[in-house]
């Protein structure tokens, strides 16, 4: 027995050949936060300094579009809108009857990954696809043709974009505060109910409801001003991101408030995931109790963040008008410069959701190749496995990190260029434009630091 114990321990303790391999260790890139935040802010500040030294026409010349070809007159948008509505109906049906796993059911994948991340980003980066993908214009046109009826009520002009702002905040509240916004059954109720209520709104008030009260259409139409591709005098044209901000007519006060709310909501979307925010709420991020425990705090934080941003933005504009010695009312300045922060909102949207798109986009491919969950392979992908290996190697992590930081910095640089071009157009003098833009430029530099800090901050939830 003693010999048997000795032999057994020898076999266990002595080294020997093992037919196995070690997997790569998880890699954590310790970001040089101070360096890259200061570098990003410095690049934006340098842009301001260059604009002060360069001739007045430089910023406007950068945004001059290049007309390409005549715009084809193909009235197919109602057809594609109906197809979009049918596809949405299929997704809602799958939300009710499909699997409850949000990474398998196609409804959450297409709402939060394809639409909220992908299509919203493409609307701002490329151009206005919402004209063809809007799921309401086609069905309402068919209803009007079949019934021969017009809108039953006149949209109250005094409401402006207020219903759209309220609905957008409700949408943001559902996204950020609801305990399970990706639950297929729950999302199917909200998505299907929202489509139906919007259709009723268009039936009651006509197309003006889409332009004033329907938050998603307002969102898409705003981001269309940022796209590379647009229209100039009946021709398709391309230009630097944001060139359509300079060619479009001035926005109303309601639409200007919607734009600022868009930026405030996107910023709070990143802020409420940080350890700093959880510490402010008195929570241990490593023992997060769940969304249901902080619903009120999240909704209150969303409203406070937007109110604070509107107040700070208004204060910067007011100070700029006083420094420049102009007598322009604050309301007019707010409507003039609010569209210039669209590049900031878009840049942060792209940066914030880049990693989610890289992972969840693979689940979207799986849903496309097998939409009914029956083992089909319509795309011919073969055996397909979702990977997150690009988060474990230095090269890819650095590339992702630089892409995120680049999106934020480029967005702020374009915003400053747009603000300068508008200021020169209004003031007629480069020096007065620089003086009047100084508080706004400081605001944008500070927001650059804030946006990069959000990307670098530890996150929970």
C-alpha positions as CSV (number, residue, x, y, z in Angstrom):
1,X,0.0,0.0,0.0
2,X,2.9,2.4,0.8
3,X,4.5,1.7,-2.5
4,X,1.2,2.3,-4.3
5,X,0.8,5.7,-2.6
6,X,4.4,6.7,-3.5
7,X,3.9,5.7,-7.2
8,X,0.6,7.6,-7.4
9,X,2.0,10.8,-5.9
10,X,5.0,10.6,-8.3
11,X,2.7,10.4,-11.3
12,X,0.7,13.3,-10.1
13,X,3.5,15.6,-9.0
14,X,6.3,15.0,-11.5
15,X,6.2,17.0,-14.8
16,X,5.4,15.2,-18.0
17,X,4.1,15.7,-21.6
18,X,0.5,16.9,-21.8
19,X,-1.4,16.7,-25.0
20,X,-3.2,20.1,-24.7
21,X,-2.6,23.8,-25.6
22,X,-3.0,27.0,-23.6
23,X,-5.5,29.6,-24.9
24,X,-4.5,33.2,-25.3
25,X,-4.9,35.2,-22.1
26,X,-7.4,38.1,-22.1
27,X,-5.7,41.3,-23.0
28,X,-6.6,44.6,-21.2
29,X,-5.3,47.7,-22.8
30,X,-4.5,50.3,-20.2
31,X,-5.3,53.4,-22.2
32,X,-3.2,56.5,-21.8
33,X,-6.2,58.5,-20.8
34,X,-4.6,61.8,-19.9
35,X,-2.5,61.8,-23.1
36,X,-5.2,61.0,-25.6
37,X,-7.8,63.2,-24.0
38,X,-5.4,66.2,-24.0
39,X,-4.4,65.4,-27.5
40,X,-8.0,65.3,-28.7
41,X,-8.8,68.6,-27.0
42,X,-5.6,70.2,-28.4
43,X,-6.5,69.2,-31.9
44,X,-9.9,70.9,-31.5
45,X,-8.3,74.0,-30.0
46,X,-5.8,74.1,-32.8
47,X,-8.7,74.1,-35.3
48,X,-10.1,77.2,-33.5
49,X,-6.7,78.9,-33.7
50,X,-6.3,78.2,-37.4
51,X,-9.7,79.5,-38.2
52,X,-8.9,82.8,-36.4
53,X,-5.7,83.2,-38.6
54,X,-7.0,81.9,-41.9
55,X,-9.2,84.0,-44.3
56,X,-12.9,84.1,-43.8
57,X,-13.8,82.1,-46.8
58,X,-11.8,79.0,-45.8
59,X,-14.5,77.3,-43.6
60,X,-17.3,78.0,-46.1
61,X,-15.1,76.7,-49.0
62,X,-14.5,73.4,-47.2
63,X,-18.3,72.7,-47.1
64,X,-18.9,73.6,-50.8
65,X,-20.7,70.6,-52.3
66,X,-19.8,69.0,-55.6
67,X,-22.8,68.4,-57.9
68,X,-22.5,65.0,-59.7
69,X,-25.5,63.7,-61.7
70,X,-29.2,64.7,-62.1
71,X,-31.3,63.3,-59.4
72,X,-33.3,60.4,-60.9
73,X,-37.1,60.7,-60.6
74,X,-38.0,57.2,-59.4
75,X,-41.2,57.4,-57.3
76,X,-40.5,54.1,-55.5
77,X,-40.4,55.4,-51.9
78,X,-44.0,54.4,-51.2
79,X,-43.2,50.9,-52.4
80,X,-40.1,50.5,-50.3
81,X,-41.9,52.1,-47.3
82,X,-44.6,49.4,-47.6
83,X,-41.9,46.7,-47.7
84,X,-40.3,48.3,-44.7
85,X,-43.7,48.2,-42.8
86,X,-44.2,44.5,-43.8
87,X,-40.7,43.7,-42.6
88,X,-41.4,45.4,-39.3
89,X,-44.6,43.4,-39.0
90,X,-42.6,40.2,-39.5
91,X,-40.2,41.3,-36.8
92,X,-43.0,42.1,-34.3
93,X,-44.5,38.7,-35.1
94,X,-41.2,37.0,-34.4
95,X,-41.0,39.1,-31.2
96,X,-44.2,37.5,-30.0
97,X,-43.7,33.9,-31.1
98,X,-40.0,33.6,-31.4
99,X,-37.4,32.7,-28.8
100,X,-37.0,34.9,-25.8
101,X,-33.3,35.2,-26.1
102,X,-32.6,38.8,-27.4
103,X,-29.5,37.6,-29.2
104,X,-31.4,35.0,-31.2
105,X,-34.8,36.7,-31.8
106,X,-34.5,39.0,-34.8
107,X,-36.7,41.8,-33.3
108,X,-34.2,43.1,-30.7
109,X,-31.3,42.6,-33.1
110,X,-32.9,44.7,-35.8
111,X,-34.3,47.4,-33.6
112,X,-31.3,48.0,-31.4
113,X,-28.4,46.9,-33.7
114,X,-29.5,47.3,-37.3
115,X,-31.7,50.4,-36.9
116,X,-30.5,52.3,-33.8
117,X,-26.8,51.7,-34.4
118,X,-26.5,50.9,-38.1
119,X,-29.2,52.9,-39.9
120,X,-29.1,55.9,-37.7
121,X,-25.3,56.1,-38.3
122,X,-25.6,55.6,-42.0
123,X,-28.3,58.4,-42.1
124,X,-25.7,60.8,-40.7
125,X,-22.6,59.5,-42.4
126,X,-24.0,58.8,-46.0
127,X,-27.3,60.4,-46.6
128,X,-31.1,60.3,-46.4
129,X,-32.2,56.6,-46.7
130,X,-35.2,57.3,-44.4
131,X,-37.1,58.5,-47.5
132,X,-37.2,54.9,-48.6
133,X,-37.1,53.0,-45.3
134,X,-39.7,55.0,-43.4
135,X,-42.4,52.4,-42.5
136,X,-45.3,54.9,-42.4
137,X,-45.3,57.0,-45.6
138,X,-46.3,54.1,-47.9
139,X,-49.1,52.7,-45.7
140,X,-50.6,56.1,-45.1
141,X,-50.6,56.9,-48.8
142,X,-52.4,53.6,-49.5
143,X,-55.0,54.3,-46.8
144,X,-55.6,57.8,-48.2
145,X,-56.0,56.4,-51.7
146,X,-58.3,53.7,-50.7
147,X,-60.5,55.8,-48.4
148,X,-60.3,59.0,-50.3
149,X,-60.1,60.8,-47.0
150,X,-57.8,63.6,-45.8
151,X,-56.5,64.4,-42.4
152,X,-59.3,64.8,-39.9
153,X,-57.7,67.5,-37.7
154,X,-55.3,70.3,-38.3
155,X,-52.0,70.0,-36.5
156,X,-51.8,72.9,-33.9
157,X,-48.9,75.0,-35.1
158,X,-48.3,76.4,-31.6
159,X,-47.1,72.9,-30.5
160,X,-44.2,73.0,-32.9
161,X,-41.9,70.0,-32.3
162,X,-42.9,69.6,-28.6
163,X,-44.6,66.3,-29.2
164,X,-41.5,65.0,-31.0
165,X,-39.3,66.1,-28.1
166,X,-41.5,64.4,-25.5
167,X,-41.8,61.2,-27.5
168,X,-38.0,61.1,-28.1
169,X,-37.4,61.5,-24.3
170,X,-39.9,58.7,-23.7
171,X,-38.0,56.5,-26.3
172,X,-34.7,57.3,-24.6
173,X,-36.2,56.6,-21.2
174,X,-37.3,53.1,-22.5
175,X,-33.9,52.5,-23.9
176,X,-32.0,53.6,-20.8
177,X,-34.3,52.9,-17.8
178,X,-36.6,50.0,-18.7
179,X,-35.6,46.8,-16.9
180,X,-35.6,44.8,-20.2
181,X,-35.7,46.9,-23.4
182,X,-34.3,44.0,-25.4
183,X,-36.9,41.4,-24.2
184,X,-38.5,40.3,-27.5
185,X,-42.1,40.1,-26.2
186,X,-41.9,43.4,-24.4
187,X,-40.2,45.1,-27.3
188,X,-42.8,43.7,-29.7
189,X,-45.6,45.4,-27.7
190,X,-43.8,48.7,-27.8
191,X,-42.7,48.6,-31.4
192,X,-46.0,47.4,-32.7
193,X,-48.0,49.8,-30.6
194,X,-45.7,52.7,-31.6
195,X,-46.1,51.9,-35.3
196,X,-49.9,51.8,-34.9
197,X,-50.2,54.9,-32.9
198,X,-48.0,56.8,-35.3
199,X,-50.2,55.6,-38.2
200,X,-53.2,57.0,-36.3
201,X,-51.4,60.3,-35.7
202,X,-50.8,60.6,-39.5
203,X,-54.4,59.7,-40.2
204,X,-55.6,62.4,-37.8
205,X,-53.1,65.2,-38.6
206,X,-51.7,64.3,-42.0
207,X,-48.0,64.1,-42.9
208,X,-47.3,67.1,-40.7
209,X,-47.4,64.7,-37.7
210,X,-44.4,62.9,-39.1
211,X,-42.5,66.2,-39.4
212,X,-43.5,67.6,-36.0
213,X,-44.7,64.8,-33.7
214,X,-43.0,61.6,-34.8
215,X,-39.7,61.5,-33.0
216,X,-37.9,58.9,-35.1
217,X,-38.7,60.7,-38.4
218,X,-37.5,64.0,-36.9
219,X,-34.3,62.3,-35.7
220,X,-33.6,60.9,-39.2
221,X,-34.4,64.1,-41.0
222,X,-32.0,66.0,-38.7
223,X,-29.2,63.5,-39.3
224,X,-29.8,63.7,-43.0
225,X,-28.3,67.2,-42.8
226,X,-25.0,65.6,-41.9
227,X,-24.7,63.1,-44.8
228,X,-22.0,63.2,-47.4
229,X,-24.7,62.8,-50.2
230,X,-27.5,65.3,-50.7
231,X,-29.3,67.3,-53.4
232,X,-28.4,70.7,-54.9
233,X,-30.7,72.3,-57.5
234,X,-32.0,68.9,-58.7
235,X,-28.7,67.2,-58.8
236,X,-27.1,64.6,-56.5
237,X,-24.1,66.2,-54.8
238,X,-21.4,65.2,-52.3
239,X,-19.5,67.2,-49.8
240,X,-17.8,67.3,-46.4
241,X,-20.0,66.0,-43.6
242,X,-22.3,68.8,-42.5
243,X,-22.4,70.7,-45.8
244,X,-26.2,70.5,-45.9
245,X,-26.4,72.3,-42.5
246,X,-25.1,75.4,-44.4
247,X,-27.4,75.0,-47.4
248,X,-30.6,74.1,-45.4
249,X,-33.0,76.8,-44.2
250,X,-32.7,77.8,-40.5
251,X,-34.4,75.5,-38.0
252,X,-37.2,76.5,-35.7
253,X,-36.8,76.8,-32.0
254,X,-38.5,73.4,-31.4
255,X,-36.2,71.7,-33.9
256,X,-33.2,73.4,-32.3
257,X,-34.2,72.1,-28.9
258,X,-34.6,68.6,-30.3
259,X,-31.1,68.7,-31.7
260,X,-29.6,69.7,-28.3
261,X,-31.7,67.1,-26.6
262,X,-30.3,64.5,-29.1
263,X,-26.8,65.4,-27.9
264,X,-27.7,65.5,-24.2
265,X,-29.4,62.1,-24.5
266,X,-26.5,60.5,-26.2
267,X,-24.1,61.9,-23.6
268,X,-26.2,60.6,-20.7
269,X,-26.4,57.2,-22.5
270,X,-22.7,56.9,-21.9
271,X,-22.6,58.6,-18.6
272,X,-25.1,56.4,-16.8
273,X,-23.0,53.3,-17.5
274,X,-19.8,54.7,-15.8
275,X,-18.5,53.8,-12.4
276,X,-18.6,57.5,-11.6
277,X,-22.4,57.7,-12.1
278,X,-22.9,54.5,-10.0
279,X,-20.8,56.0,-7.3
280,X,-22.9,59.1,-7.4
281,X,-25.9,57.0,-6.8
282,X,-24.2,55.2,-3.9
283,X,-24.0,51.9,-5.8
284,X,-21.1,49.4,-6.0
285,X,-20.6,48.8,-9.7
286,X,-19.4,45.3,-9.0
287,X,-22.7,44.5,-7.2
288,X,-25.1,46.4,-9.4
289,X,-28.6,45.5,-8.3
290,X,-30.2,45.8,-11.7
291,X,-32.0,48.4,-13.7
292,X,-35.2,48.1,-11.8
293,X,-33.5,49.5,-8.7
294,X,-32.5,52.8,-10.5
295,X,-35.4,53.6,-12.8
296,X,-36.3,56.9,-11.1
297,X,-32.6,57.9,-10.9
298,X,-32.0,57.2,-14.5
299,X,-35.1,59.1,-15.7
300,X,-34.2,62.0,-13.5
301,X,-30.6,62.0,-14.7
302,X,-31.8,62.0,-18.3
303,X,-34.0,65.1,-17.8
304,X,-31.3,66.9,-15.7
305,X,-28.6,66.2,-18.2
306,X,-30.7,67.6,-21.1
307,X,-31.8,70.6,-19.1
308,X,-28.1,71.3,-18.0
309,X,-26.9,71.0,-21.6
310,X,-29.6,73.4,-22.9
311,X,-28.7,75.9,-20.2
312,X,-24.9,75.7,-20.8
313,X,-25.3,75.9,-24.5
314,X,-27.6,78.9,-24.2
315,X,-25.2,80.7,-21.8
316,X,-22.3,80.2,-24.3
317,X,-24.3,81.7,-27.1
318,X,-25.5,84.6,-24.9
319,X,-21.9,85.4,-23.9
320,X,-20.7,85.1,-27.5
321,X,-23.3,87.6,-28.7
322,X,-22.3,90.0,-25.9
323,X,-18.6,89.7,-26.6
324,X,-19.1,90.2,-30.4
325,X,-21.2,93.3,-29.6
326,X,-24.3,92.1,-31.6
327,X,-27.9,92.6,-30.7
328,X,-29.1,89.3,-32.0
329,X,-31.7,87.8,-29.6
330,X,-30.7,84.6,-27.9
331,X,-33.5,82.7,-29.6
332,X,-32.2,83.5,-33.0
333,X,-28.6,82.6,-32.0
334,X,-29.9,79.3,-30.5
335,X,-31.7,78.4,-33.7
336,X,-28.7,79.4,-35.8
337,X,-26.0,77.4,-34.0
338,X,-27.9,74.4,-32.7
339,X,-27.4,72.4,-36.0
340,X,-23.6,72.8,-35.6
341,X,-23.6,70.3,-32.7
342,X,-25.0,67.6,-34.9
343,X,-21.5,66.3,-35.8
344,X,-20.7,66.0,-32.1
345,X,-23.9,63.9,-31.5
346,X,-23.2,61.7,-34.5
347,X,-19.5,61.2,-33.7
348,X,-20.3,60.1,-30.2
349,X,-23.1,57.9,-31.4
350,X,-20.7,56.1,-33.7
351,X,-18.0,55.8,-31.1
352,X,-20.2,54.7,-28.3
353,X,-21.9,51.9,-30.2
354,X,-18.9,50.7,-32.3
355,X,-18.0,47.7,-30.1
356,X,-21.7,46.7,-29.7
357,X,-22.0,46.8,-33.5
358,X,-19.0,44.6,-33.9
359,X,-20.4,41.9,-31.6
360,X,-24.1,42.1,-32.1
361,X,-23.7,42.5,-35.9
362,X,-22.5,38.9,-35.9
363,X,-25.8,37.8,-34.3
364,X,-27.6,39.8,-36.9
365,X,-25.9,37.7,-39.6
366,X,-27.0,34.6,-37.8
367,X,-30.6,35.9,-37.7
368,X,-30.5,36.8,-41.4
369,X,-29.3,33.4,-42.4
370,X,-31.9,31.6,-40.3
371,X,-34.8,34.1,-39.8
372,X,-37.3,31.5,-38.6
373,X,-34.9,29.6,-36.3
374,X,-35.3,26.3,-38.2
375,X,-31.6,25.6,-39.0
376,X,-31.7,27.3,-42.4
377,X,-28.6,28.8,-44.0
378,X,-29.9,31.3,-46.5
379,X,-26.7,33.3,-46.7
380,X,-24.5,30.2,-47.1
381,X,-22.4,31.0,-44.1
382,X,-21.9,27.4,-43.0
383,X,-20.8,26.8,-39.4
384,X,-20.8,30.3,-37.9
385,X,-19.7,31.2,-34.4
386,X,-19.8,34.7,-32.8
387,X,-16.4,35.8,-31.7
388,X,-15.1,38.5,-29.5
389,X,-11.4,37.7,-30.1
390,X,-10.7,41.1,-31.4
391,X,-11.0,42.4,-27.9
392,X,-8.1,40.2,-26.8
393,X,-5.2,41.3,-29.0
394,X,-3.3,44.6,-28.8
395,X,-3.5,45.5,-32.4
396,X,-7.2,45.3,-32.8
397,X,-8.0,46.9,-29.5
398,X,-5.8,49.8,-30.4
399,X,-7.5,50.2,-33.7
400,X,-10.9,50.1,-32.1
401,X,-9.8,52.7,-29.5
402,X,-8.3,55.0,-32.1
403,X,-11.5,54.7,-34.2
404,X,-13.7,55.7,-31.3
405,X,-11.5,58.6,-30.3
406,X,-11.2,59.7,-34.0
407,X,-15.0,59.7,-34.4
408,X,-15.3,62.0,-31.4
409,X,-12.5,64.4,-32.4
410,X,-13.5,64.6,-36.0
411,X,-17.1,65.3,-35.0
412,X,-16.0,68.2,-32.8
413,X,-13.6,69.6,-35.5
414,X,-16.5,69.6,-38.1
415,X,-18.8,71.2,-35.5
416,X,-16.3,74.1,-35.0
417,X,-15.9,74.5,-38.7
418,X,-19.6,74.7,-39.2
419,X,-20.1,77.2,-36.4
420,X,-17.3,79.4,-37.7
421,X,-18.8,79.4,-41.3
422,X,-22.2,80.4,-39.9
423,X,-20.6,83.0,-37.7
424,X,-18.7,84.6,-40.5
425,X,-21.8,84.5,-42.7
426,X,-23.8,86.3,-40.0
427,X,-21.2,88.8,-38.8
428,X,-19.4,89.5,-42.0
429,X,-16.1,89.9,-40.2
430,X,-13.7,87.1,-39.3
431,X,-12.5,88.8,-36.1
432,X,-16.0,89.5,-34.9
433,X,-17.0,85.9,-35.7
434,X,-14.0,84.6,-33.8
435,X,-14.9,86.8,-30.8
436,X,-18.5,85.7,-30.8
437,X,-17.7,82.1,-31.3
438,X,-15.1,82.0,-28.5
439,X,-17.5,80.8,-25.7
440,X,-19.0,78.2,-28.1
441,X,-15.6,77.0,-29.1
442,X,-14.6,76.6,-25.4
443,X,-17.8,74.7,-24.9
444,X,-16.9,72.3,-27.8
445,X,-13.4,71.8,-26.5
446,X,-14.8,71.0,-23.1
447,X,-17.3,68.6,-24.6
448,X,-14.4,66.9,-26.5
449,X,-12.7,66.2,-23.2
450,X,-16.0,65.0,-21.7
451,X,-16.7,62.7,-24.7
452,X,-13.2,61.1,-24.6
453,X,-13.5,60.7,-20.9
454,X,-16.7,58.8,-21.3
455,X,-15.0,56.4,-23.7
456,X,-12.1,55.8,-21.3
457,X,-14.2,55.5,-18.1
458,X,-14.8,52.1,-16.5
459,X,-18.3,50.8,-17.1
460,X,-20.8,48.6,-15.4
461,X,-24.3,47.4,-16.1
